[in-house]
Amino acid sequence: MPRPYVLLSAAVSLDGFLDDTGPERLLLSGAADFDRVDEVRASSDAILVGAGTLRTDNPRLLVNSADRRAARVAAGRPEYPLKVTVSGSGDLDPKAQFWHTGGEKVVYTTGEGARRAAARLHGLPGVDVVPTGPGLDWRALLEHLHDVRGVRRLMVEGGGKVHTQLVREGLADELQLAVAPLFVGQPDAPRLFGTGTYPPGRMRLAETRPVGDVVLIRYVPTAPGTDSLASAADRRWLELACELAALCPPSETAFSVGAVVVAADGTELARGHSREGDDPVVHAEEAALAKIDPADPRLADATVYSSLEPCARRASRPAPCARLILDAGVRRVVTAWREPDTFVADADGNGLLAAAGADVVVLPEYAEHAKAPNLHLLG
C-alpha cells in the first residue's frame, strides 16, 4: 500500500501535556518555533488534524509566510497544502475557521458520519467528504490521500487521540516534538499520547536542537510491523536494505542485493550485501544471517528485509536464501522487488516462504531503488 510519509508534529510541556484546562489555548511554543512549524507546513502536501482539535483550537492551518507560499506556487504546487480532518461522527461546525481559509479540504469519516458531514458542510466550496467504511480506517485514509489526492508528505498536527492511533498502528514515519520549558501539572489536561499497546522497543533519535527557548526532538520508529501489515519502520529498514545493495561489487552474473535482519523490538541484528568480503558468491541474506548466533532467540520474531525477493534456487550453494531464512527460524520477510527471469526462470522465493508459513510483505514502491544497482543486467 503506497502511502504518504507521515510526520507527527506537537508541542508539549516538560510533563507531557499538550494544553492546560483553561478556556484559552496554552501557547507552548515561541515565535522561533512557530516559524519552524510554518516551514514544515510549507514543505508538506497536506496537513491533518482531528475533529477534536477543530472544536477546541479552531485552527486555520495556513502557511503564514508569503515567501513560502510564493515558493510553493513557483514550484507548481498549490499555494496552501490540502487541509484534512478526521471525524468518526461527522459532526463538524461549518463556521470553523478551518473551512473558510486556505485551499482545498477533505474530511475522512465513517459511512454514517459521511451523511452527517455532507449535510453539515453543504454549500462550502472545495470540501470533499470521504467515507472509509463502517469505522475510521487509517490505512484506507492514507492510501486515498496518496492515490487520489497525490499526497506524498503528510503533516499531522493533532490532537493526542490522532497521534496515539497513528503511532499504535505503526503508521507514523517521524515524530517531531517541541518541548517547552514549563509544567502544566493538571491531571485533566490533554496529554500527547494515551494509554494502550504501542510498537515495542526504542525509537531512534534523529535530531535535537534548540529553537528559541524550546527544544526540538525528532524520533523515527524502529520496530517492524507484524504479520502482513507494513509499518513505517518496515519502510525505513527496507530503504536501508536497498542502500546496502549499492555497496555490492559489480557483477555480470548475479544481482546486487542488500539485506538487514531486525528483531521485533527494532534492534538491528545484522546486515549484509551480495559478494560481501572475500566471498564472490555469497548472497545478501546469507551474509547477514551468518553474523547472528543461530541460537539467538530473537530470530523467531525477527524480520528479514531484502531489496530483492530471497532466492528459491541457486547453483553456487546447496541452500537458497529462502531456505536459509526458514532454517534460521525467521517467519517474516519484507522485500521490494520480485526476482526477474534473468538468471533463474520462474523464481518464487516469496512463494516458498509463504508455503512454509512465513509472512511475506512486498513494498513495490521501493522496487526502482532496489533495481538501481542492477540496471546493467536488466537491459
FIDREN-388836 format. One line per 8 residues: number of its first residue (from 1); their letters; for each residue x, z, y of C-alpha. Coordinates in pm, whole numbers. Layout:
BEGIN
NUM = A = X,Z,Y | ...
//
This chain:
BEGIN
1 = MPRPYVLL = 0,0,0 | 183,-113,313 | 107,128,594 | 240,227,936 | 530,460,998 | 353,791,1069 | 511,1017,1331 | 359,1360,1388
9 = SAAVSLDG = 415,1497,1738 | 336,1850,1856 | 446,2121,2098 | 440,2476,1961 | 520,2825,2079 | 801,3027,1923 | 545,3192,1698 | 396,2861,1582
17 = FLDDTGPE = 82,2822,1793 | -49,2500,1949 | -253,2677,2217 | -395,3014,2315 | -760,3118,2319 | -811,3077,2693 | -1056,2827,2842 | -777,2603,2976
25 = RLLLSGAA = -523,2420,2766 | -191,2606,2741 | 89,2379,2868 | 376,2442,2628 | 596,2154,2745 | 761,2092,3079 | 800,1777,3284 | 1101,1650,3087
33 = DFDRVDEV = 922,1680,2754 | 603,1522,2885 | 816,1225,2988 | 975,1214,2640 | 628,1208,2483 | 531,927,2719 | 831,731,2593 | 729,787,2229
41 = RASSDAIL = 376,674,2311 | 510,358,2472 | 709,279,2156 | 404,321,1932 | 140,70,1831 | -131,334,1809 | -192,700,1898 | -420,915,1683
49 = VGAGTLRT = -591,1248,1744 | -865,1428,1555 | -1214,1473,1691 | -1148,1843,1737 | -869,1765,1982 | -1102,1531,2172 | -1350,1817,2211 | -1105,2091,2311
57 = DNPRLLVN = -845,1900,2518 | -1038,1592,2638 | -713,1385,2638 | -671,1038,2786 | -374,943,2561 | -222,696,2804 | 127,564,2870 | 173,706,3218
65 = SADRRAAR = 490,522,3320 | 415,191,3492 | 760,65,3393 | 697,139,3026 | 358,-32,3038 | 518,-334,3203 | 785,-344,2932 | 514,-344,2665
73 = VAAGRPEY = 340,-637,2830 | 669,-826,2874 | 728,-784,2501 | 390,-938,2422 | 220,-609,2338 | -98,-461,2489 | -43,-251,2799 | -162,58,2612
81 = PLKVTVSG = -135,147,2244 | -451,138,2034 | -627,476,2054 | -752,618,1724 | -964,918,1636 | -1097,1054,1307 | -1426,1235,1263 | -1599,1326,942
89 = SGDLDPKA = -1932,1380,1117 | -1917,1100,1374 | -2049,1346,1632 | -1847,1225,1930 | -1905,1273,2302 | -1939,933,2472 | -1844,1093,2805 | -1496,1199,2687
97 = QFWHTGGE = -1202,1050,2879 | -1071,901,2555 | -1335,624,2567 | -1301,535,2935 | -925,493,2978 | -661,269,2821 | -727,-23,2593 | -900,-61,2256
105 = KVVYTTGE = -1022,232,2047 | -1111,278,1682 | -1299,560,1507 | -1242,628,1137 | -1516,825,973 | -1737,857,666 | -2029,633,576 | -2278,881,720
113 = GARRAAAR = -2051,953,1017 | -2030,582,1098 | -2403,562,1155 | -2394,863,1386 | -2082,744,1573 | -2225,395,1624 | -2538,546,1780 | -2345,793,1997
121 = LHGLPGVD = -2096,535,2123 | -2336,243,2158 | -2258,31,2461 | -1900,147,2509 | -1669,-157,2527 | -1370,-202,2296 | -1471,63,2040 | -1461,-14,1667
129 = VVPTGPGL = -1621,225,1414 | -1475,202,1062 | -1609,397,762 | -1354,484,492 | -1609,580,226 | -1813,891,143 | -1522,1106,260 | -1242,1059,512
137 = DWRALLEH = -972,871,319 | -633,885,492 | -475,621,271 | -758,376,336 | -735,456,707 | -361,384,719 | -400,67,514 | -670,-59,752
145 = LHDVRGVR = -457,21,1057 | -168,-174,905 | -350,-474,763 | -638,-521,1009 | -510,-375,1336 | -143,-468,1292 | -17,-113,1350 | 340,-61,1235
153 = RLMVEGGG = 415,266,1415 | 151,537,1447 | 196,845,1665 | -24,1139,1567 | -77,1400,1841 | -301,1646,1658 | -463,1866,1607 | -343,2111,1348
161 = KVHTQLVR = -600,2007,1088 | -491,1642,1109 | -122,1732,1091 | -188,1957,793 | -375,1689,599 | -113,1421,657 | 176,1646,553 | -5,1782,249
169 = EGLADELQ = -86,1428,132 | 277,1319,177 | 189,1061,441 | 396,1187,736 | 723,996,780 | 854,1217,1058 | 772,1543,1232 | 868,1590,1598
177 = LAVAPLFV = 833,1947,1720 | 889,2058,2078 | 943,2434,2053 | 855,2613,2377 | 1026,2941,2481 | 717,3160,2481 | 493,3356,2247 | 115,3337,2208
185 = GQPDAPRL = 56,3620,1963 | -322,3576,1940 | -441,3575,1576 | -736,3348,1652 | -532,3089,1841 | -483,2747,1672 | -169,2704,1463 | 17,2383,1393
193 = FGTGTYPP = -27,2397,1014 | -289,2557,795 | -257,2715,453 | -261,2521,127 | -38,2323,-106 | 241,2126,59 | 510,1899,-87 | 785,2116,-239
201 = GRMRLAET = 1138,2171,-117 | 1302,2148,222 | 1259,1876,478 | 1574,1715,618 | 1678,1791,975 | 1723,1461,1159 | 1788,1581,1515 | 1784,1875,1753
209 = RPVGDVVL = 1829,1851,2129 | 1721,2036,2441 | 1458,1868,2658 | 1426,2076,2970 | 1358,2431,2853 | 1211,2325,2515 | 1400,2223,2202 | 1306,1902,2022
217 = IRYVPTAP = 1338,1927,1644 | 1292,1620,1422 | 1239,1654,1047 | 1186,1392,778 | 1036,1458,432 | 1240,1454,111 | 1001,1544,-174 | 899,1246,-392
225 = GTDSLASA = 536,1166,-447 | 352,1243,-766 | 212,1010,-1031 | 140,662,-896 | 81,774,-536 | 361,681,-299 | 469,939,-42 | 653,897,285
233 = ADRRWLEL = 966,1033,117 | 936,769,-157 | 976,504,109 | 1277,673,261 | 1454,712,-75 | 1377,354,-176 | 1518,233,153 | 1838,421,67
241 = ACELAALC = 1848,251,-274 | 1821,-87,-101 | 2109,9,131 | 2322,105,-169 | 2267,-243,-316 | 2467,-384,-26 | 2774,-188,-149 | 2793,-383,-476
249 = PPSETAFS = 3092,-614,-531 | 2959,-973,-517 | 2874,-1140,-846 | 2755,-1482,-958 | 2623,-1349,-1288 | 2442,-1023,-1203 | 2218,-877,-938 | 2331,-626,-679
257 = VGAVVVAA = 2116,-314,-717 | 2115,38,-575 | 1963,349,-732 | 1901,714,-639 | 1779,998,-862 | 1584,1268,-676 | 1445,1599,-802 | 1084,1698,-739
265 = DGTELARG = 1187,1928,-453 | 1366,1645,-271 | 1720,1731,-385 | 1931,1422,-443 | 2078,1448,-793 | 2289,1130,-794 | 2319,779,-658 | 2483,464,-786
273 = HSREGDDP = 2510,89,-749 | 2587,-210,-967 | 2953,-265,-1063 | 3044,72,-916 | 3402,194,-958 | 3608,18,-1222 | 3319,-86,-1445 | 3232,-454,-1381
281 = VVHAEEAA = 2909,-444,-1585 | 2761,-103,-1502 | 2407,-111,-1364 | 2289,100,-1072 | 2053,327,-1267 | 2314,367,-1540 | 2582,463,-1285 | 2356,721,-1120
289 = LAKIDPAD = 2230,883,-1442 | 2586,910,-1578 | 2666,1154,-1294 | 2394,1401,-1399 | 2422,1658,-1678 | 2178,1531,-1947 | 2062,1892,-1991 | 1964,1928,-1625
297 = PRLADATV = 1602,2050,-1640 | 1522,1880,-1311 | 1531,1538,-1478 | 1188,1590,-1634 | 1023,1594,-1289 | 1267,1365,-1114 | 1209,1018,-969 | 1444,723,-1005
305 = YSSLEPCA = 1449,488,-706 | 1584,142,-783 | 1595,-156,-549 | 1525,-384,-849 | 1298,-325,-1146 | 1504,-149,-1417 | 1617,-397,-1679 | 1436,-421,-2013
313 = RRASRPAP = 1705,-627,-2186 | 2076,-673,-2124 | 2370,-835,-2302 | 2651,-616,-2169 | 2536,-283,-2314 | 2316,-176,-2607 | 2063,16,-2396 | 1884,-137,-2096
321 = CARLILDA = 1825,76,-1788 | 1456,128,-1859 | 1555,284,-2190 | 1826,497,-2027 | 1571,632,-1779 | 1328,726,-2054 | 1601,879,-2270 | 1706,1094,-1973
329 = GVRRVVTA = 1354,1237,-1963 | 1257,1082,-1629 | 895,976,-1610 | 860,838,-1259 | 1022,526,-1113 | 985,368,-768 | 1110,14,-716 | 1089,-263,-460
337 = WREPDTFV = 1130,-591,-643 | 1029,-730,-982 | 1319,-888,-1170 | 1308,-1270,-1145 | 1390,-1501,-1438 | 1735,-1583,-1301 | 1923,-1424,-1592 | 1652,-1290,-1826
345 = ADADGNGL = 1323,-1470,-1887 | 1005,-1262,-1871 | 1184,-941,-1783 | 943,-649,-1777 | 1127,-321,-1735 | 830,-177,-1550 | 608,-261,-1846 | 846,-89,-2086
353 = LAAAGADV = 846,221,-1870 | 469,227,-1828 | 411,178,-2202 | 620,491,-2263 | 404,694,-2025 | 615,673,-1709 | 457,630,-1368 | 585,314,-1201
361 = VVLPEYAE = 536,262,-828 | 617,-77,-673 | 656,-96,-295 | 677,-471,-228 | 721,-422,145 | 1085,-339,63 | 1138,-649,-152 | 1312,-852,120
369 = HAKAPNLH = 1553,-565,184 | 1628,-548,-189 | 1678,-924,-214 | 1916,-945,83 | 2243,-893,-109 | 2119,-1131,-382 | 2018,-1435,-181 | 2309,-1638,-321
377 = LLG = 2155,-1601,-667 | 1801,-1694,-570 | 1858,-2047,-442
//
